[in-house]
Amino acid sequence: MLRRCCHRREPHRPIESQIGRATAGWALGIDYAGRVPPLDAVVVGSGPNGLAAAIVIAQTGRRVVVLEAEDTPGGGCRSAELTLPGFVHDVCSAVHPFALASPVFRSLPLHAYGLEWIEPTAMLAHPLDDGRVALIHRTVAATAAALERDARAYSNVIGGVVEAWPRIERQVLGPLGVPRHPIALARFGLQALQPAESFARRRFTTDGGRAMFAGIAAHSMLPLTMPPTAGIGLVLAAMAHVAGWSIPRGGAQSVTNALIAHLRALGGEVVTGRAVRSIDELPEARAVLCDLSPRPLLRIAGHRFPTRFRRALERYRYGMGVFKVDWALDGPVPWRNPECARSATVHLGGTLQEIAMSERASWKGHVAPNPFVLLVQPTLFDPSRAPAGRHVVWAYCHVPRGSTADMLPSIEQQIDRFAPGFRDRVLARSVMGPADLERHNANYVGGDIGAGATTLAQFFTRPTWRTYSTPVGGLYICSASTPPGVGVHGMCGYFAAHRALSEVLRD
Ligand SMILES: Cc1cc2nc3c(=O)[nH]c(=O)nc-3n(C[C@H](O)[C@H](O)[C@H](O)COP(=O)(O)OP(=O)(O)OC[C@H]3O[C@@H](n4cnc5c(N)ncnc54)[C@H](O)[C@@H]3O)c2cc1C
């Protein structure tokens, strides 16, 4: 237990002494004297995992509050006018297949709180220098048909994962456990545990098929010669068909707003502008769940951990950083091949070889001259996010962790390569390097948006073998630094909350 006293028998204490800051709209049952009963759980951080954890606890009728350091809630799932008034950009996440596939989000009535999904015509576009574009469509069959010589490979490889998904979902989107479908899992695992580069060369024969798979696997933020990059490529590609690479109307903030509205309806609350400096200053609660990666967790709770656990967290490995640019444009991106406008997501990196070189360079601490660029053009499908005829575009590339290199020219050069004249459309830019990302969210150490490298060693046992638990009774970790890792899905929060409910919140 974090606090030893039995809060149920304690008299109600003034709200200010519990959270150190009164908030409008407090919904925890203030009595006539302006006091609230003690809390069951405090969540530090309002990212999608923190909010999911709070919701799971509030669903049981327990009292929970989320404390968020920033003035706006949502962590990696926020939107803001980063460039010009009326242009709504996604600060971090933009495309949300995992939010749609997530068992916890699927179970919540988020549409009742205004969340509306937009499915682009195609899930992904990957242009090549010869003018062709490899597209992922919503169905495996349509995608395979367009891949010509790779049609059968795509149906077998990606179609196989899609077909097996209902049997492997629990293992892929959760911590290690006894599999209910060991044969399906073993079949998936044998492919998933391979490096993407050799896997793509073996399974696909066309430039388009190989490059497309390499681009998807590069979301792993690992060199494509490392396992389990094939697994990350397989799962993300399968998500295009299982769930869709969709965008929320109004931007990522709509996901957060719906989660918060639901949490409030359950009696929970979110307090923003409340950076937690030490767990010792938290209001009394039986459980504290930290939506934090190891480095910021050590800052607020390191003094309470035994040396061994502290060292294990200190050894946790962060991965590459990210350099991100948002543009306000006076028109759509002028793609050489208009097929690129069929998808919100466009991967710009040319061939498998080129993408593999870019990722390897960043991992090894070098700045790639032609970085692999991930681009999202949401206003083609959601015009509400910019003034009439105008557009927002979001893109990033991977860089060495903590890099201070200015990647703006290289990123714009990559876009111009497939969309000549792009720069002429720019009205304004917002640029965020690794240090800016970390300043806005302590979890992204050195700009690592994955809250830790997804190496094999850190895949199943993030951030330590304890996953959600810590040696301090009642203190849990619920961030993307726990399984199943990066992405807007809330599953880390879901599992951490269930751990707390089965331990310190049992009665
Ligand atoms: C540039 C970028 C692009 C991305 N693109 C996508 C995408 O397209 N699709 C996708 O699914 N995912 C994407 N992601 C990843 C996704 O955003 C994260 O995996 C996800 O947000 C992790 O959620 P979380 O709840 O674990 O933590 P976070 O979202 O990181 O939230 C943690 C919260 O804790 C708060 N906090 C930190 N320290 C304290 C403290 N001491 N006191 C109080 N609060 C604190 C932070 O301010 C933050 O709000 C992207 C991330 C970035 C940065």
The ligand as a Tripos MOL2 file, in Angstrom:
@<TRIPOS>MOLECULE
LIG
   53    58     1     0     0
SMALL
NO_CHARGES

@<TRIPOS>ATOM
      1 C1          4.9720   12.3460  -33.0520 C.3       1 LIG1
      2 C2          4.1870   11.1270  -32.6150 C.ar      1 LIG1
      3 C3          3.4190   10.4490  -33.5370 C.ar      1 LIG1
      4 C4          2.6740    9.3230  -33.1600 C.ar      1 LIG1
      5 N1          1.8460    8.7290  -34.0770 N.ar      1 LIG1
      6 C5          1.0040    7.7380  -33.6750 C.ar      1 LIG1
      7 C6         -0.0370    7.2780  -34.5280 C.ar      1 LIG1
      8 O1         -0.2410    7.7940  -35.6290 O.2       1 LIG1
      9 N2         -0.8370    6.2640  -34.0740 N.ar      1 LIG1
     10 C7         -0.6800    5.7050  -32.8310 C.ar      1 LIG1
     11 O2         -1.4270    4.7850  -32.4600 O.2       1 LIG1
     12 N3          0.2930    6.1640  -31.9850 N.ar      1 LIG1
     13 C8          1.1160    7.1600  -32.3710 C.ar      1 LIG1
     14 N4          2.0490    7.6760  -31.4990 N.ar      1 LIG1
     15 C9          2.2850    6.9870  -30.2200 C.3       1 LIG1
     16 C10         1.2230    7.3210  -29.1900 C.3       1 LIG1
     17 O3          0.9980    8.7050  -29.1360 O.3       1 LIG1
     18 C11         1.7030    6.8210  -27.8270 C.3       1 LIG1
     19 O4          2.1140    5.4680  -27.9340 O.3       1 LIG1
     20 C12         0.6040    6.9200  -26.7980 C.3       1 LIG1
     21 O5          0.1740    8.2440  -26.6420 O.3       1 LIG1
     22 C13         1.1120    6.3940  -25.4620 C.3       1 LIG1
     23 O6          0.1190    6.6280  -24.5120 O.3       1 LIG1
     24 P1          0.4250    6.6440  -22.9530 P.3       1 LIG1
     25 O7         -0.8830    6.8270  -22.2810 O.co2     1 LIG1
     26 O8          1.2340    5.4710  -22.6020 O.co2     1 LIG1
     27 O9          1.3730    7.8980  -22.6830 O.3       1 LIG1
     28 P2          1.3720    9.3950  -23.2150 P.3       1 LIG1
     29 O10         0.3980    9.5900  -24.3140 O.co2     1 LIG1
     30 O11         2.7940    9.6750  -23.4980 O.co2     1 LIG1
     31 O12         0.8590   10.2280  -21.9720 O.3       1 LIG1
     32 C14         1.5970   10.4070  -20.7990 C.3       1 LIG1
     33 C15         1.0600   11.6280  -20.0970 C.3       1 LIG1
     34 O13         1.6960   11.7540  -18.8320 O.3       1 LIG1
     35 C16         1.9210   13.1390  -18.5920 C.3       1 LIG1
     36 N5          2.9680   13.2710  -17.5870 N.ar      1 LIG1
     37 C17         4.2790   12.9740  -17.7140 C.ar      1 LIG1
     38 N6          4.9190   13.2260  -16.5590 N.ar      1 LIG1
     39 C18         3.9900   13.6770  -15.6920 C.ar      1 LIG1
     40 C19         4.0310   14.0980  -14.3380 C.ar      1 LIG1
     41 N7          5.1750   14.1060  -13.6230 N.pl3     1 LIG1
     42 N8          2.8920   14.5230  -13.7410 N.ar      1 LIG1
     43 C20         1.7270   14.5100  -14.4350 C.ar      1 LIG1
     44 N9          1.6310   14.1230  -15.7170 N.ar      1 LIG1
     45 C21         2.7530   13.7050  -16.3390 C.ar      1 LIG1
     46 C22         2.3240   13.6570  -19.9560 C.3       1 LIG1
     47 O14         2.2010   15.0690  -20.0330 O.3       1 LIG1
     48 C23         1.3370   12.9220  -20.8480 C.3       1 LIG1
     49 O15         0.1360   13.6450  -20.9890 O.3       1 LIG1
     50 C24         2.7640    8.8270  -31.8390 C.ar      1 LIG1
     51 C25         3.5340    9.5240  -30.8980 C.ar      1 LIG1
     52 C26         4.2160   10.6810  -31.2730 C.ar      1 LIG1
     53 C27         4.9690   11.4590  -30.2360 C.3       1 LIG1
@<TRIPOS>BOND
     1     1     2 1
     2     2     3 ar
     3     2    52 ar
     4     3     4 ar
     5     4     5 ar
     6     4    50 ar
     7     5     6 ar
     8     6     7 ar
     9     6    13 1
    10     7     8 2
    11     7     9 ar
    12     9    10 ar
    13    10    11 2
    14    10    12 ar
    15    12    13 ar
    16    13    14 ar
    17    14    15 1
    18    14    50 ar
    19    15    16 1
    20    16    17 1
    21    16    18 1
    22    18    19 1
    23    18    20 1
    24    20    21 1
    25    20    22 1
    26    22    23 1
    27    23    24 1
    28    24    25 2
    29    24    26 1
    30    24    27 1
    31    27    28 1
    32    28    29 2
    33    28    30 1
    34    28    31 1
    35    31    32 1
    36    32    33 1
    37    33    34 1
    38    33    48 1
    39    34    35 1
    40    35    36 1
    41    35    46 1
    42    36    37 ar
    43    36    45 ar
    44    37    38 ar
    45    38    39 ar
    46    39    40 ar
    47    39    45 ar
    48    40    41 1
    49    40    42 ar
    50    42    43 ar
    51    43    44 ar
    52    44    45 ar
    53    46    47 1
    54    46    48 1
    55    48    49 1
    56    50    51 ar
    57    51    52 ar
    58    52    53 1
@<TRIPOS>SUBSTRUCTURE
     1 LIG1         1 GROUP 0 **** ****
